[in-house]
């Protein structure tokens, strides 16, 4: 079984801001830690595709996907790298009706991507399991779509109180991928999420190219300060070492559930918080999965 990781775990926000290590160096580190495949960020696609293909060849990595809004430009760039899926990392919706609207949008995106041989998927956090009209809006999203796939972030699903193996079996052949994130405690889906029809916050990365290095660094420092605040740390304190005694996730049963599908789903490790030194934590994750999951 191939194990992948997202470049987000290697300074994701830094990457969006044009700071941190270049993609070629990230690929080399990812391979040295034992991973086989990689999930990209939109900013990674700004590199020349010939360069990216060369760096992939040098390291022996392959691209599975990119976390991005599925536009035709993104789909075209990913297809040129041999990627399988453009996975929307999040989009606001907070009700049964809005879930159906998003499902229609995702199906339209899937139609657009199909001629390129690329699938469209959606990635959950915990808020997608908010209950409206007696059921989680994530369930309505899946049942209202017929052409898109899903990347189940198992850590955030479990954090919301949804057991990943059962959820995968409830919707067979809908999960093209999972995000591997160990979890130790259920916190619930939280309050009603933002509406897709409300005023959307302006992306802090919209005008990055016009910013000075000092301005970008200031933005990064502010982001890190929020994440390191008591409220920010609360989101990540449920994450623990893979296979830890306090874990409430059964990864082998997740694998068993995925094996019941008609296609192989790809596994992507993602860490926002690290229980040990960064590279050691990620290398341990990869080694544990390869040693324990059959």
N, C-alpha and C positions, 0 to 999 in steps of 0.2 A: 504494500500500500504506500503510495506517495504521500508525503506530508508537505504542505505548503505553509507559507507565512506571508502576511501583507507587509508591504514597505511602510505602511502606517506605523508599524511597531518599531521602525527605525527612524524616529524623528518626524512623524507625520505632519505636525503643525509647522515644524521647521521647514519641511519640504514645500508646503504650500506657500511659505514666505520666501522661498528661494534661498534658504539658509541650510546649514548642515552639509553632510557628505553628499557627493554626487552619486547618481544612480549606479554607475559602474562599481563604485566601492561598496555600495549596499549589496549588490548582487554577490560580490566576492565574500562578504561577511555572511550573508544568508547561506551560501553554499558551505562555507567553513563550519557553520553550526549544525550542518546535517540535513538541511531542508532540500527538497527536490523541486518544488514549484513555487511560484510567486504570484501574489495578487497585487496589482499596481494601484497607484493613485492617479487622478487626472493629470497632475503636474508631471508625472513620469512620462506621459505621452507627448510632452512638449519636446522631448529629446528626438533627435533624428532617428527614424525607424531603422535605418541601416546600422547605426551605432548600437541601438538596443539589441538588435538581432545578433550582432557580433559579441556583445557582452554576455548575452544568454548562451551563445555557443561556447565562449571561453569558460564559463562556469558550469555548463551542463544543466542549467536551469531551464524550465519551460514556464510560460505564462498561462495561468488558468483564466484570469479575470481581471477586471478593473472595477474599483468602487467609484462610480460616477453616475451622474444623471445620464440616461441613455439617449443621447443625441446622435444624429447620423454621423457627425464628425468623429465622435468618440468611438462609435461602432466601427467605422472605417479604419481608424488607427489601430484598434485592438485586433481586428481581423488581419491586418498586415503583420502582426506579431504572432499569429496563430492562437490567439486567446479564444476562450469558449463562451464567456458571458460578460455582459455589462450589468453590474449589480448596483441598483440604486441604494445607497447607504442609509437613506431616510428621506421621507417626505411627509409633511404634516397632514394628519387626518385624525378626527376625533369622534366619529359617530358611524353608525351603520350606513347612513346615506353617503357620507364622505368616503367610506371604505369602498362602496360600489363605484363612486366616481373615479377613485384612484385605480381601481381594477380595470376600468375601461381605458384609462390613460396608459396603463402598463400593457394591456393587450394591443393597443395601437402602436406602442413602441416596439413590441415583439414583432408585429407585422413589418415594421420598417427595418428591423435588424435581420430578419430571416434570410433575405437574399445574400447577405454577407456571411451566412453560416454561423451567426452569433446569436446566442439566446439572451433574453432580458430577464433579470431577476430582481427581487426585493429583499433587503436585509432588515431584520428586526432589531429593536432594542427592547426594553421592558414595557414602554408605554403602549406598544401596539397590542398588548393584552388587556388594555383597559376595557371594562365591560360596559356595553351600551345595549339597551333593549334586551338584557338578559344573557348576552354572550360577548366574548372577546371580539373586538373589531378586527383582529388579525384573522380570525376564522371567517368573518364576512369577506375580507379582502381575498382570501384564497378561494373561497367558494364562488365569488363573483367574477373571477378571472378564469380564462380557459387556455391562454397562450403564454402567459409568463410563468416563471419558476421562482423559487424562493431559496434564500440562503439562511438557514436557521442558525442564529447565534445562540448556541445552547446555553451559554452562561447567562445571557440576559433573559432568555426564556425561563430558565430555572429560577432566576432572581425574581421574576414576575409570578412564579408559582405554577408554571406549566412544565410538565415532565417531558423532556425531549423525545424519548423513544415512542411514547404513546402518541405524541403529536405527529411525528413522522409517519407512523402507521395509520393515523386517521386520514392522512392526505398522501397516499402513495403516488409515486412518480411526479411529485411536485417539488422535491428538494434537490436542486442541482449541486448544492454545497452546504457545508456547515462551517461555522466559526467555532473554534475550540477555545473555550475560556472556562477555566475551572471555577466553581462556585461553592460557597460554604453556607449560605444563608438566604432565605427568601425574604425579600423586602416588599414585594408586591409591585403592581404596575404603576403606582403613583396616581396623582390627580388627573383629571381629564386633560389630555394633550391639547396642543394648539390646533386650531382649525386651519384647513387648507384655504379657507376664504378670508381669514383674518390678515391683518397687515404683517407681512413676513419681515423678520429682522434682516437688515442689510448685511451681506456677507463681508466679514473683515478682510477677505482676500480678493475682493473685486478689483481693487486698483493697486495690487501688489507691485506690478511692473513700474508704476510711477513713483513708488516710495523709495526713499533713501535706505541704505542699510541700517542706519540708526533708527529710522522709523519702524522698520520691520522688526528690529531687535526689541524695541519698546513694546510692540504688539505681542511678540512672543513672551516677553517677561510678564505682561499683564495676564496672558492666558495661563501661564504656569502658576502665577500667584492664585488665580481662581481655583485651579485644580488642587493646589496645595492647601487651600483653606479647609476648615473643618467640614463645611458643606460639600466641597469638591471631593475631599478624600472619602466621604461617606459612600459615593457611587462605586468606589473601587475596593473598599475594605472587605467586600464579600469574596473577592478573588483570592485564590490560594494556589498552592503548588499542585500540579497534576498528580492525581492519585493520593492526595493527602487524606488522612483519616477523617478530617472534617468535611470532605467533599460530599455533596449530595447528588452527584451526577454519575451515571453508569455509562462510561464511554464504550465498553464492549457491547452493551445492549443497544446503544445508538448505532454502532457499526452493524449489528445484526438487523436492526430496523432498516437501515439504508440498503443493506444487501438484498432486501426483499423487493426493491425497486427494479425496474427494467434497465437501468443504466447506473454507472458508477458515479457517485457524488464525490466531489473533491473536498479535501479537508484543509482548512486554513487556520493556523494558529494566530490569535490576536491578543496582544497584551497592551493595556493602557497603563497599568500599574505593575511594578516588578517586585517580587518578594525577595529578590537577591540581586546581585550585580547583573546588569542588563543582559549581556551576552550569555552569561552562565544560566540565567533563568530560561532564556529561549532555547539554548542547547539542551537543557534538562527536559523541557517540554517535548522537544522533538525526539529525544532518546527514549523518553517514557512511552510515548505513543508507539514507536517502532518496536519496543520491547514487550508491550502489554496488549496491543490491539491486534486481533487476528481475523 
